[in-house]
Amino acid sequence: MSDLNHNSASNAESDAEDTIVAISTPPGRGGIGIVRLSGPAARAIAEPLLKLRHPLAPGHARFAEILDSTGDSTTQTLDEAVVTWFQAPHSYTSEDVVEIAAHSSPVLLDHLLRQCVAVGARLAEPGEFTQRAFLSGRLDLTQAEAVHDLIEATTLHQARIAAQQLGGSLSRQITPIKQQLVSLIAALEAGIDFAEDDIDLVPNDQITAQIATVQAPLQALEQTFSYGRIVRDGFTLALVGRPNVGKSSLFNCLVQRDRAIVTATPGTTRDLVIERVSIEGIPVQLIDTAGLRDSTEEAESLGIAKSREAMSEADVVLLVLDATAPLHEEDEATAAALSGRPILFVINKQDLASPESKAMRPTLPTIETSALTGFGIPELRRAILQLITREAPAMESALLTNQRQQRSILEALHSLTKAKHAADANIPHEMILIDLYDALRALDAFTGSTTSDDILNLIFSKFCIGK
């Protein structure tokens, strides 16, 4: 985008009065490119660089010409643009924001960026616009994280979940829980502070009951993480089995194109073939592997070693069996090695199966397919989805989607459990309050009320520049 050096994130935080600027559209040539300014001087910096037909007005788009102030004449026009001014606090960052939408020429946008810096703007750090929205209170931390998830979404399902989070679904879930916890803390504090005024202490059984009331929705929310992580990051699925059982053909069916080489010769696949697809909106990394068997050939042996490694690391394994042959000892060994793991048994080549071969099938829950005719492929897709989403919550409007969120909820639950045990043991209320305050701090960290600068820097550094 530019060879100008960026200031450090710490400098950005230390001077909130800076006006920042960045190119907010992806690098490269295209129809539209946007340069965005945010800060108290955004309008004052932008206006001298433009020839406006009408003065800027809050929330209104204005046609303008971009002036070349570095040439022989300041009246020379470089491009035409549409300029929008969002007056504080009615903007993304809650500051004055000016967006200049010109043609997406990298040279033009970089020139405009340099001109903004020359008259007082500072280059924005990655995620600094969203960080300012968070620091101003326009977004909480879960909403800010949802902005990143929405930008990174590769499926419509991911985008929908991120949009719900951006709309505050997690915040709405946490707010009443915090209110209940604060009410309990206030009652205990009152009993301690006004003990001489005949204010009764809260009985320990009531404390335990109220803690349980706070814990229940937090436990339900924590249990959404396994599904939320899958929605956000996807999962890995490896197709394994003996040579020539049709793994590559099934792989091509799931990918819906001829991605892996298929021949009648056993051992055609020597290396891992990887492709990303979407199953019902959830990203899946499919891995076709080399056939599992004893081999003395070096290339095939290396491929088999990679297959076993992929099998051990995959979230889900499809063990592909041959409908025309009895269960082989290699199949039994593979099934045993995968005991306790998410696994689907797929009996392929149903188009070639005879009554005799059907009688030799394993007594396991299996899915029958034919990669040649497409028989059973829709059922296989549904079975994969059911296996990976079996812990999906009934309502998807509030999901934990990253480890930071889960860690905050787990810390709150741990502190609440300690407080509950303390109440059961008749420990003084002053000690119970220590654990309750720890739980409250964890919930504050969840939404960002008390999050450390280090965590904020880590979160926003993952954003693209200009957002």
WOZIZI-V541075 format. One record per residue. N is the residue number from 0. OMEGA is omega in whole degrees, 0 to 359 (none if undefined). Layout:
N/OMEGA, N/OMEGA
This chain:
0/182, 1/178, 2/176, 3/180, 4/177, 5/172, 6/180, 7/179, 8/180, 9/177, 10/180, 11/182, 12/185, 13/181, 14/182, 15/180, 16/176, 17/168, 18/185, 19/182, 20/177, 21/169, 22/188, 23/177, 24/183, 25/179, 26/180, 27/181, 28/180, 29/183, 30/186, 31/171, 32/186, 33/170, 34/186, 35/173, 36/176, 37/179, 38/186, 39/182, 40/185, 41/182, 42/182, 43/179, 44/187, 45/190, 46/180, 47/181, 48/188, 49/169, 50/186, 51/176, 52/177, 53/180, 54/177, 55/177, 56/184, 57/175, 58/180, 59/176, 60/180, 61/175, 62/181, 63/172, 64/178, 65/185, 66/176, 67/183, 68/180, 69/181, 70/181, 71/182, 72/180, 73/181, 74/180, 75/183, 76/177, 77/185, 78/171, 79/185, 80/171, 81/186, 82/179, 83/178, 84/175, 85/185, 86/177, 87/2, 88/186, 89/179, 90/181, 91/183, 92/188, 93/174, 94/169, 95/179, 96/174, 97/177, 98/180, 99/181, 100/180, 101/173, 102/188, 103/170, 104/181, 105/181, 106/181, 107/182, 108/179, 109/177, 110/180, 111/178, 112/181, 113/179, 114/178, 115/179, 116/182, 117/182, 118/168, 119/179, 120/175, 121/179, 122/182, 123/172, 124/175, 125/177, 126/187, 127/176, 128/179, 129/178, 130/177, 131/176, 132/178, 133/183, 134/179, 135/180, 136/179, 137/177, 138/167, 139/189, 140/178, 141/177, 142/177, 143/177, 144/179, 145/176, 146/179, 147/180, 148/180, 149/178, 150/184, 151/184, 152/177, 153/177, 154/180, 155/179, 156/177, 157/181, 158/180, 159/180, 160/179, 161/180, 162/177, 163/178, 164/179, 165/177, 166/175, 167/183, 168/179, 169/179, 170/180, 171/178, 172/185, 173/187, 174/180, 175/178, 176/177, 177/180, 178/178, 179/180, 180/179, 181/178, 182/178, 183/179, 184/181, 185/180, 186/179, 187/179, 188/180, 189/179, 190/180, 191/186, 192/185, 193/181, 194/181, 195/182, 196/177, 197/172, 198/185, 199/172, 200/178, 201/179, 202/183, 203/179, 204/175, 205/177, 206/180, 207/181, 208/180, 209/176, 210/179, 211/178, 212/177, 213/184, 214/189, 215/180, 216/177, 217/178, 218/178, 219/179, 220/180, 221/181, 222/177, 223/187, 224/183, 225/178, 226/180, 227/178, 228/179, 229/179, 230/184, 231/189, 232/185, 233/178, 234/182, 235/180, 236/180, 237/173, 238/182, 239/180, 240/181, 241/178, 242/171, 243/174, 244/177, 245/180, 246/182, 247/177, 248/176, 249/177, 250/179, 251/178, 252/180, 253/178, 254/181, 255/170, 256/182, 257/182, 258/180, 259/178, 260/180, 261/174, 262/178, 263/182, 264/178, 265/177, 266/179, 267/181, 268/181, 269/182, 270/178, 271/173, 272/188, 273/178, 274/177, 275/178, 276/177, 277/174, 278/182, 279/175, 280/179, 281/181, 282/180, 283/172, 284/180, 285/179, 286/172, 287/188, 288/175, 289/180, 290/182, 291/176, 292/174, 293/181, 294/177, 295/179, 296/188, 297/183, 298/181, 299/179, 300/177, 301/178, 302/179, 303/177, 304/177, 305/179, 306/180, 307/177, 308/178, 309/180, 310/182, 311/184, 312/185, 313/175, 314/179, 315/179, 316/170, 317/175, 318/186, 319/180, 320/182, 321/181, 322/183, 323/184, 324/178, 325/179, 326/183, 327/180, 328/176, 329/176, 330/180, 331/179, 332/179, 333/179, 334/179, 335/180, 336/182, 337/181, 338/181, 339/179, 340/173, 341/186, 342/173, 343/177, 344/183, 345/177, 346/185, 347/179, 348/179, 349/179, 350/181, 351/186, 352/177, 353/176, 354/180, 355/181, 356/178, 357/180, 358/183, 359/184, 360/178, 361/179, 362/180, 363/173, 364/185, 365/174, 366/181, 367/181, 368/168, 369/180, 370/181, 371/184, 372/184, 373/180, 374/175, 375/182, 376/176, 377/179, 378/178, 379/178, 380/180, 381/180, 382/177, 383/182, 384/180, 385/181, 386/186, 387/182, 388/183, 389/177, 390/181, 391/179, 392/179, 393/179, 394/182, 395/186, 396/180, 397/182, 398/167, 399/186, 400/177, 401/186, 402/178, 403/179, 404/180, 405/182, 406/179, 407/180, 408/179, 409/178, 410/178, 411/180, 412/179, 413/180, 414/178, 415/177, 416/177, 417/179, 418/180, 419/178, 420/179, 421/179, 422/178, 423/182, 424/179, 425/176, 426/182, 427/185, 428/178, 429/180, 430/177, 431/181, 432/179, 433/180, 434/180, 435/177, 436/176, 437/178, 438/179, 439/178, 440/178, 441/178, 442/175, 443/178, 444/179, 445/181, 446/177, 447/181, 448/182, 449/183, 450/182, 451/179, 452/181, 453/180, 454/179, 455/180, 456/180, 457/182, 458/187, 459/177, 460/180, 461/180, 462/172, 463/176, 464/180, 465/178, 466/none
